Structures are given as structure tokens and as C-alpha cells.
Amino acid sequence: NSTVESSSRNLAKNTTKSTTKNNTTNNSSMTTRDKTAAEKQMDKKMDEFRKEVAMLAKFVSPYLIRFYGACFIPNRICMVTELAKYGSLQDMMKHKKSGEIVMKMRIKLMLDTAKGIQYLHANNTLHRDIKSDNTLVTSLDFNDEVNGKLTDFGASRNVNSLCDNMMYTKGIGTPKFMAPEITNVEKYTLSADVYSFAITVLECLTWKDPFDEKLFPYSWDITNLISKGERPAIELGDKEQKALIEEMWKQDPRERPDMDRVVDKLNKIYQTNN
């Protein structure tokens, strides 16, 4: 009796769309050159979609959002996945106050997300876009085995393909969650996901954005800070929680723990939290 939702992506050939922070424009009239560019853009989106579908179909874990199938209709491609009752963690943080979600549940959501990342890493796959928006909340009942699930595998890649093709692409992921080696356009490995998860954990446990928009109005303000080895303040009283975050966001990727260690530590933190 699973409930499903359909997310559609518009791939219309006859419309190009450009977006800025405060302005969105649509241009339906195009030159021949524009059409070629639009067609290339559509092909790129189709390729990304196929990769995401292949990733979803290949991996099965209770900690990854369940994939049911994909279909193609004129100018649209649709993906049918399991419905997350409460939306994303990011959505929940916007609509629920800190006191409404107890600390133990926040830790559980992070533990479940960590297990999803652990599963990917065990299969030599980087997610490359770990963030609160990509943790879906399926339940807030402690009696349920799983409460949070990892989603959005459009940027995920096999580690071997990254090494073979030197695909160390700048701009993969979301700036405030990006590991310093990615923003510096250096080689990166599974530990880049661990860094991103550290920021996600901090955001979830404190129930607020680690990078205040008033202090960091532009994304490059954050990446410049991180590249220099600086980090946001950890406003948490629990020493174990703080220590884990600090370990996960080490500047040197080799000093970060793997996800097996992260899951183990989070599980202990969860078990001892009252």
C-alpha cells in the first residue's frame, strides 16, 4: 500500500529558460543557433535523467527513497518514487520550530541518512550533493525502523569513473555543503560526501542554517571561508555531537572518518540520547 508521487521535468524544445536570483525570463523565439543550444541542453538533461534512473533502479536500500519507475510523455519525463509524508528535512526546518522536533528524532534522521550514504559508499558511489534538502522525512514515529531516506541521485557517480575520466568538475553540489577540495577544483573521493554530511548534521541538530544569510549573502563568501580552513560555529552542548562534526569536516580529506565509523558514532549518540 505504498503511496507514490510523480516529479516531472519539463524538456520542451521550444522554450529556453534562464534564471537569476531575482529574475526569471522565458524566450520562446529562437534562432537556429539557439535551437541547437536548446536541443543540446535537452539532451544533457535527458542524459542526467537516465543516469539518475539507472542509479535508482540499481540500488535498493531501506535508507534510499524507493524508485518505482519512469515514463516519457511529450516534452516531459516523469519519475515515480515513494512519497515522503513530511517532505524534505529542509522543508520541515522551515515549517516546524526547533521545539517541535525533539533532539533524539533529529539524531535518528541523521543516522538514517548516514546509513543511506554508507550504502552508496559500499557500492563505490559518491552522492555528491548531500544536504538537508536531500533527506526525505518519511516518519516521525520512533516505532518505525526508518524515519529518513536519502534522495536525488542525479549527481551521483561511481568512484572508478571519476578516477578513470578525471571528472573532477567544479560546481557539482550545493555551495554551502561543498567540501573544500571540490570548491578548489581538486581531486576528491568518498570523503567529500562526509564533509557535506557534517554541514547537514550541524544544520539538523541546531535546527538552523550554519551560514547566516546576513553574514554570508553570497555563496562565494562561504566557499572562500571554507577554502581557508575556517568553519561555522558549532552551537551544541553535547561533546560527542560536536566532536563528530569536527572530525567529519577536517580540511584534509584523509583525516575524515569513513561512513562506517560515522554510522557507528551516530548510533552510539542516538542510543545514549534521552
VENGI-V921214 format. One line per field, one symbol per residue. phi: phi as a letter, one per 30 degrees, with the letter a starting at -180 (. if undefined). Layout:
phi=???
//
This chain:
phi=.dcbbcccbdbedcbcbbbcdcbbbbbccbddddddddddddddddddddddddddddcbadccddcclbbcbeibbbccbedcecidddddddcbdeddcdeddddddddddedddeddddchbddibdaddcccccabcddddbcbbdbicdcdbdedddddchdcddjdjcedcddeddddhcdbbedddddededdddddddiaddcedddbdbddddddddddjdbddccbddddddddddddceddedcddddddddddddddddcdc
//
